[in-house]
Amino acid sequence: MRPTTALSPASVTRQLLPNGIVVLVYPNPAIPAITVRLRTRGGGLYDPPGKAGVAGLTAAAMRRGTHAHSFTELNEITDARGLSLNVDSGTSTLSVAGRGLREDTAFLFDTMAEVLRAPAFPADEIERLRSQWITGLLQQEDDTQSKADEIFRTAIYAPTHPYSRDPGGTLESVRSITRADLEAHYAHYVRPEGAILVVVGDIAPAAALDHASRVFGDWQVAGPVPPFAIPDAPLPDGIRAVHHPLAGKTQNDLVLGFPAIRRSDPAYYACEMMNLILGRLGLYGRLGKSVREDQGLAYYAYSGFEAGLGPGPWAVRAGVNPANVSRAVASILAEMRRIQDTPISPQELAAGQRYLTGTLPLRLETNSGLAGQILEIEIFDLGWDYVQRYSALVNSLTIADVQHAARMYLHPDRYVLATAGPDIPPDAPG
């Protein structure tokens, strides 16, 4: 295992290119390979009204052919060298990621720049993508987990909030998206300003910076830089239940939760520990033990919160027999109130601390994991000594901190309950 001290202020070279790209380089000579990731701000938050999925389709189409190479040719030249090259998009960002051997570094940079800067958006490939996209969406339409999550997000966020919609779009929106929509999104939102380029692998910082400047240094996009912000989201006024019926299913999937915190919130670490103990640690924490194991009310039950640039949701997810939905919800709410009212045990805190401090070094064992951690540090301004401070941050948490986080950020009286599957009695307790 690589020591966690390897990622430190002295080991990361940071340079801002004149066009606004931040370049971050971490040499890792232990592995004769290189990983490069470029993250721009062109994500789904810029999707036009009624056109959810534009950013996602734009990203996918960028990989489907450039002005120099067709999709088939791109696959042939990358496969011949054993390179991996992907483009994808989420709510906040659009990213290009590549991986290859050390000797193919220049080719990797060149190919990534070609895909990012010269996509052709071939009409035939867009239609193939649309067909594949629609197939996936049709499968989601018949999936109780996917539908429960979809109606949950639309219920807890305002329709104009970017978190209210799936960046993959809907059947209606994907069918309506045109090639011109993709070209317009690319032209306005895929830009160098605010982009982050991370290079990790067997390469000297000077060489990596030279490659970055060579292929991205003159990248410019006309027009004003679009605003990049994710708004706050209020809690539900009370309790709201939404249901999506799906015929022929034997299981209800449920999502119970509300908007939560941003990654930048000072309470993040206490909330992470609270959530870990409540619904993640071991066999899904207290929720897994109580709702699934002890009472047999669910096939699975766990909690999670998506603290990112915006106020992502905190939610409990469970798969339940239709006859047990009300009892399962009551049990979930009881566990939420118990962690608020009764301090966790010293043993639970210690187990959570061991887990969190033990998983970080594992994430730093690969170039990909290192690149992901470097991106997180840069995006959330965690400081380049974050890895060295992380154990102290986690181990300084107290039982009182966890209880305070539960009392402040869990809301058993203000939530949305979303269910999908067979019809159930509308009497889920609050």
For each residue, the residues with C-beta under 8 A, 3 or more apart:
1: 361 362 365
2: 6 30 361 364 365
3: 6 361
4: 7 360 361 364 387 388 390 391
5: 8 387 388
6: 2 3 11 364
7: 4 11 12 26 364 370 373 374 387
8: 5 11 12 384 385 387 388
9: 12 384 385
10:
11: 6 7 8 26 27
12: 7 8 9 24 25 26 374 384
13: 23 24 25 26 205 208 209
14: 22 23 24 378
15: 22 23 209
16: 20 21 22 23
17: 20 21 22 23 192 212 213 216 217
18: 217
19: 192 193 216 217 218 219 220
20: 16 17 191 192 193 194 195
21: 16 17 38 192 195 196 197 212 216 219
22: 14 15 16 17 195 196 197 378
23: 13 14 15 16 17 197 199 208 209 212
24: 12 13 14 196 197 198 199 374 375 378
25: 12 13 198 199 200 203 205 208 209
26: 7 11 12 13 198 199 200 370 371 374
27: 11 201 202 203 204 205
28: 31 200 201 202 367 370
29: 202
30: 2 202
31: 28 201 202 366 367
32: 101 102 202
33: 99 100 101 102 201 202 367
34: 99 100 101 102 104 105 108 199 200 201 202 203 367
35: 97 98 99 198 199 200 201 367 368 370 371
36: 97 98 99 108 109 112 197 198 199 200
37: 95 96 97 98 196 197 198 371 375
38: 21 95 96 97 112 116 195 196 197 198 216
39: 93 94 95 195 196 197 198 375
40: 93 94 95 189 190 191 192 194 195
41: 92 93 94 189 191 193 194 195 226 228
42: 46 55 58 59 89 93 94 185 186 189 190 191
43: 46 55 89 90 91 92 93 94 167
44: 47 52 53 54 55 56 89 90 91 92 162 165 167
45: 91 92 162 228 230
46: 42 43 54 55 185 188 189 226
47: 44 51 52 53 54 55 162 165 167 169 185
48: 51 54 181
49:
50: 172 173 176
51: 47 48 54 169 173 176 177 181
52: 44 47 165 166 167 168 169 170 173
53: 44 47 56 57 133 166 167 168 169 170 173 174 177
54: 44 46 47 48 51 57 58 169 177 181 182 185
55: 42 43 44 46 47 58 59 89 94 167 185 189
56: 44 53 59 60 88 89 133 167 168 169
57: 53 54 60 61 126 129 130 133 169 174 177 182
58: 42 54 55 61 62 89 94 182 185 186 190
59: 42 55 56 62 63 87 88 89 94 95
60: 56 57 63 64 87 88 89 129 133
61: 57 58 64 119 121 125 126 129 182
62: 58 59 87 96 115 116 119 121 186
63: 59 60 71 74 85 86 87 115
64: 60 61 71 119 121 122 125 126 128 129
65: 69 70 71 74 119 120 121 122 125
66: 69 74 114 115 118 119 120
67: 118 119 120
68: 114 118
69: 65 66 73 74 77 114
70: 65 73 74 122
71: 63 64 65 74 75 122 125
72: 75 76
73: 69 70 76 77
74: 63 65 66 69 70 71 77 78 85 111 115
75: 71 72 78 79
76: 72 73 79 80
77: 69 73 74 80 81 111
78: 74 75 81 83 84 85 111
79: 75 76 82 83
80: 76 77
81: 77 78 100 101 104 107
82: 79 100 101 104
83: 78 79 98 99 100 104 107 108 111
84: 78 97 98 99 100
85: 63 74 78 96 97 98 108 111 112 115
86: 63 96 97 98
87: 59 60 62 63 94 95 96 97 115 116
88: 56 59 60 94 95 97
89: 42 43 44 55 56 58 59 60 93 94 95 167
90: 43 44 93 167
91: 43 44 45 162 163 167 230 310
92: 41 43 44 45 162 230 308 309 310
93: 39 40 41 42 43 89 90
94: 39 40 41 42 43 55 58 59 87 88 89 189 190
95: 37 38 39 40 59 87 88 89
96: 37 38 62 85 86 87 112 115 116
97: 35 36 37 38 84 85 86 87 88
98: 35 36 37 83 84 85 86 108 111 112
99: 33 34 35 36 83 84 108 367 368
100: 33 34 81 82 83 84 104 105 107 108
101: 32 33 34 81 82 104
102: 32 33 34 105 201 202 203
103:
104: 34 81 82 83 100 101 107 108
105: 34 100 102 108 109 201 203 207 211
106: 109 110 211
107: 81 83 100 104 110 111
108: 34 36 83 85 98 99 100 104 105 111 112
109: 36 105 106 112 113 211 212 214 215
110: 106 107 113 114 215
111: 74 77 78 83 85 98 107 108 114 115
112: 36 38 85 96 98 108 109 115 116 215
113: 109 110 116 117 215 216 219
114: 66 68 69 110 111 117 118
115: 62 63 66 74 85 87 96 111 112 118 119
116: 38 62 87 96 112 113 119 190 216 219
117: 113 114 216 219
118: 66 67 68 114 115
119: 61 62 64 65 66 67 115 116 186
120: 65 66 67
121: 61 62 64 65 125 126 179 182 183 186
122: 64 65 70 71 125 126
123: 126 127 179
124: 127 128
125: 61 64 65 71 121 122 128 129
126: 57 61 64 121 122 123 129 130 179 182
127: 123 124 130 131
128: 64 124 125 131 132
129: 57 60 61 64 125 126 132 133
130: 57 126 127 133 134 174 175 177
131: 127 128 134 135
132: 128 129 135 136
133: 53 56 57 60 129 130 136 137 168 169 174
134: 130 131 137 138 171 174 175
135: 131 132 138 139
136: 132 133 139 140 168
137: 133 134 140 141 168 169 170 171 174
138: 134 135 141 142 171
139: 135 136 142 143
140: 136 137 143 146 147 150
141: 137 138 146 147 171
142: 138 139 246
143: 139 140 146 147
144: 147 148 246 249 251 252 253 319 420 421
145: 148 149 253 317 319 420
146: 140 141 143 149 150 420
147: 140 141 143 144 150 151 244 246 253 420
148: 144 145 151 152 244 253 254 255 317 418 419 420 421
149: 145 146 152 153 255 317 418
150: 140 146 147 153 154 166 244
151: 147 148 154 155 242 243 244 418 420
152: 148 149 155 156 242 255 257 313 315 416 418
153: 149 150 156 157 163 164 165 166 313
154: 150 151 157 159 164 165
155: 151 152 240 242 416 418
156: 152 153 164 233 236 257 258 259 313 416
157: 153 154 161 163 164 233 259
158: 161 164 233
159: 154 164
160: 164
161: 157 158 164 230 231 233
162: 44 45 47 91 92 165 230 310
163: 91 153 157 230 233 259 310 311 312 313
164: 153 154 156 157 158 159 160 161
165: 44 47 52 153 154 162 169 170
166: 52 53 150 153 169 170
167: 43 44 47 52 53 55 56 89 90 91
168: 52 53 56 133 136 137
169: 47 51 52 53 54 56 57 133 137 165 166 173 174 177
170: 52 53 137 165 166 173 174
171: 134 137 138 141 174 175
172: 50 175 176
173: 50 51 52 53 169 170 176 177
174: 53 57 130 133 134 137 169 170 171 177
175: 130 134 171 172
176: 50 51 172 173
177: 51 53 54 57 130 169 173 174 181 182
178: 181 182
179: 121 123 126 182 183
180: 183 184
181: 48 51 54 177 178 184 185
182: 54 57 58 61 121 126 177 178 179 185 186
183: 121 179 180 186 187
184: 180 181 187 188
185: 42 46 47 54 55 58 181 182 188 189 190
186: 42 58 62 119 121 182 183 189 190
187: 183 184 190 221
188: 46 184 185 221 223 226
189: 40 41 42 46 55 94 185 186 226
190: 40 42 58 94 116 185 186 187 221
191: 20 40 41 42 194 195 221 225
192: 17 19 20 21 40 195 216 219 220 221
193: 19 20 41 221 225
194: 20 40 41 191 225 228
195: 20 21 22 38 39 40 41 191 192
196: 21 22 24 37 38 39 375 378 379
197: 21 22 23 24 36 37 38 39 212 216
198: 24 25 26 35 36 37 38 39 371 374 375 378
199: 23 24 25 26 34 35 36 203 208 211 212
200: 25 26 28 34 35 36 367 368 370 371 374
201: 27 28 31 33 34 35 102 105 367
202: 27 28 29 30 31 32 33 34 102
203: 25 27 34 102 105 199 207 208
204: 27 207 208
205: 13 25 27 208 209
206: 209 210
207: 105 203 204 210 211
208: 13 23 25 199 203 204 205 211 212
209: 13 15 23 25 205 206 212 213
210: 206 207 213 214
211: 105 106 109 199 207 208 214 215
212: 17 21 23 109 197 199 208 209 215 216 217
213: 17 209 210 216 217
214: 109 210 211 217
215: 109 110 112 113 211 212
216: 17 19 21 38 113 116 117 192 197 212 213 219
217: 17 18 19 212 213 214
218: 19
219: 19 21 113 116 117 192 216
220: 19 192
221: 187 188 190 191 192 193
222:
223: 188
224:
225: 191 193 194
226: 41 46 188 189
227:
228: 41 45 194
229:
230: 45 91 92 161 162 163 309 310 311
231: 161 310
232: 311
233: 156 157 158 161 163 259 310 311
234: 259
235: 258 259 411 414
236: 156 239 240 258 411 414 415 416
237: 414
238: 413 414 430
239: 236 413 414 415 416 417 430
240: 155 236 415 416 417
241: 416 417 418 419 426 428
242: 151 152 155 416 417 418 419
243: 151 418 419 420 423 424 426
244: 147 148 150 151 418 419 420
245: 420 421 422 423
246: 142 144 147 249 420 421 422
247: 422
248:
249: 144 246 252 421 422
250: 321 322 421 422
251: 144 299 319 320 321 322 421
252: 144 249 319 320 321 322 325 419 420 421 422 424
253: 144 145 147 148 317 318 319 320 419 420 421
254: 148 316 317 318 319 320 325 328 329 417 418 419 420
255: 148 149 152 315 316 317 416 417 418 419
256: 315 316 318 329 332 415 416 417 418
257: 152 156 260 313 314 315 316 415 416
258: 156 235 236 313 314 315 411 414 415 416
259: 156 157 163 233 234 235 311 312 313 314
260: 257 271 305 306 307 311 312 313 314 409
261: 265 267 268 271 305 307 311 312 314 409
262: 265 307 308 309 310 311 312
263: 268 307 308 309 380
264: 268 380 381
265: 261 262 268 271 307
266:
267: 261 270 271 405 408 409
268: 261 263 264 265 271 272 307
269: 272 273 393 394 397
270: 267 273 274 397 401 402 404 405
271: 260 261 265 267 268 274 275 305 307 314 405 409
272: 268 269 275 276 305 307 356
273: 269 270 276 277 349 352 353 356 394 397 401 402 405
274: 270 271 277 278 339 402 405 406 409 410
275: 271 272 278 279 280 303 304 305 314
276: 272 273 279 280 281 285 352 355 356
277: 273 274 280 281 285 286 339 344 348 349 352 402
278: 274 275 285 286 287 303 335 336 339 406
279: 275 276 284 285 286 287 288 301 302 303 304 316
280: 275 276 277 284 285 302 303 304
281: 276 277 284 285 348 351 352 355
282: 285 288 351
283: 288 289 292 293
284: 279 280 281 287 288 289 292 300 301 302 303
285: 276 277 278 279 280 281 282 288 289 302 303
286: 277 278 279 289 290 335 338 339
287: 278 279 284 290 291 292 301 302 303 316 318 332 335
288: 279 282 283 284 285 291 292 293 300 301 302
289: 283 284 285 286 292 293 294
290: 286 287 293 294 295 331 334 335
291: 287 288 294 295 297 298 301 318 328 331 332 335
292: 283 284 287 288 289 295 296 297 298 299 300 301
293: 283 288 289 290 296
294: 289 290 291
295: 290 291 292 327 331
296: 292 293
297: 291 292 301 320 321 324 327 328 331
298: 291 292 301 318 319 320 324 328
299: 251 292 318 319 320
300: 284 288 292 317 318 319
301: 279 284 287 288 291 292 297 298 316 317 318 319 328 332
302: 279 280 284 285 287 288 316 317 318
303: 275 278 279 280 284 285 287 314 315 316 317
304: 275 279 280 314 315 317
305: 260 261 271 272 275 312 313 314 315
306: 260 312 313 314
307: 260 261 262 263 265 268 271 272 312
308: 92 262 263 312
309: 92 230 262 263 379
310: 91 92 162 163 230 231 233 262
311: 163 230 232 233 259 260 261 262
312: 163 259 260 261 262 305 306 307 308
313: 152 153 156 163 257 258 259 260 305 306
314: 257 258 259 260 261 271 275 303 304 305 306 409 410
315: 152 255 256 257 258 303 304 305
316: 254 255 256 257 279 287 301 302 303 332
317: 145 148 149 253 254 255 300 301 302 303 304
318: 253 254 256 287 291 298 299 300 301 302 328 332
319: 144 145 251 252 253 254 298 299 300 301
320: 251 252 253 254 297 298 299 324 325 328
321: 250 251 252 297 324 325
322: 250 251 252 325 421 422 423 424
323:
324: 297 298 320 321 327 328
325: 252 254 320 321 322 328 329 419 424 428
326: 329 330 424 425 427 428 429
327: 295 297 324 330 331
328: 254 291 297 298 301 318 320 324 325 331 332
329: 254 256 325 326 332 333 417 428 429
330: 326 327 333 334 429
331: 290 291 295 297 327 328 334 335
332: 256 287 291 301 316 318 328 329 335 336
333: 329 330 336 337 412 429 430
334: 290 330 331 337 338
335: 278 286 287 290 291 331 332 338 339
336: 278 332 333 339 340 406 410 412
337: 333 334 340 341 412
338: 286 334 335 341 342
339: 274 277 278 286 335 336 342 344 402 403 406 410
340: 336 337 403 406 407 410 412
341: 337 338
342: 338 339
343: 399 400 402 403
344: 277 339 348 349 399 402 403
345: 348 349
346: 349 350 399
347: 350 351
348: 277 281 344 345 351 352
349: 273 277 344 345 346 352 353 397 398 399 402
350: 346 347 353 354
351: 281 282 347 348 354 355
352: 273 276 277 281 348 349 355 356
353: 273 349 350 356 357 394 395 397
354: 350 351 357 358
355: 276 281 351 352 358 359
356: 272 273 276 352 353 359 360 394
357: 353 354 360 390 391 394 395
358: 354 355 361 362
359: 355 356 362 363
360: 4 356 357 363 364 387 390 391
361: 1 2 3 4 358 364 365
362: 1 358 359 365 369
363: 359 360 369 372 373
364: 2 4 6 7 360 361 369 370 373 387
365: 1 2 361 362 369
366: 31 369 370
367: 28 31 33 34 35 99 200 201 370 371
368: 35 99 200 371 372
369: 362 363 364 365 366 372 373
370: 7 26 28 35 200 364 366 367 373 374
371: 26 35 37 198 200 367 368 374 375
372: 363 368 369 375 376
373: 7 363 364 369 370 376 377 387
374: 7 12 24 26 198 200 370 371 377 378
375: 24 37 39 196 198 371 372 378 379
376: 372 373 379 380 382
377: 373 374 380 381 382 383 384 386
378: 14 22 24 196 198 374 375 381
379: 196 309 375 376
380: 263 264 376 377
381: 264 377 378
382: 376 377 386
383: 377 386 389
384: 8 9 12 377
385: 8 9 388 389
386: 377 382 383 389 390
387: 4 5 7 8 360 364 373 390
388: 4 5 8 385
389: 383 385 386 392 393
390: 4 357 360 386 387 393 394
391: 4 357 360 394 395
392: 389 395 396
393: 269 389 390 396 397
394: 269 273 353 356 357 390 391 397
395: 353 357 391 392
396: 392 393
397: 269 270 273 349 353 393 394 401 402
398: 349 401 402
399: 343 344 346 349 402 403
400: 343 403 404
401: 270 273 397 398 404 405
402: 270 273 274 277 339 343 344 349 397 398 399 405 406
403: 339 340 343 344 399 400 406 407
404: 270 400 401 407 408
405: 267 270 271 273 274 401 402 408 409
406: 274 278 336 339 340 402 403 409 410
407: 340 403 404 410
408: 267 404 405
409: 260 261 267 271 274 314 405 406
410: 274 314 336 339 340 406 407
411: 235 236 258 414 415
412: 333 336 337 340 415
413: 238 239 430
414: 235 236 237 238 239 258 411
415: 236 239 240 256 257 258 411 412
416: 152 155 156 236 239 240 241 242 255 256 257 258
417: 239 240 241 242 254 255 256 329 428
418: 148 149 151 152 155 241 242 243 244 254 255 256
419: 148 241 242 243 244 252 253 254 255 325 424 428
420: 144 145 146 147 148 151 243 244 245 246 252 253 254
421: 144 148 245 246 249 250 251 252 253 322 424
422: 245 246 247 249 250 252 322
423: 243 245 322
424: 243 252 322 325 326 419 421 428
425: 326
426: 241 243
427: 326
428: 241 325 326 329 417 419 424
429: 326 329 330 333
430: 238 239 333 413
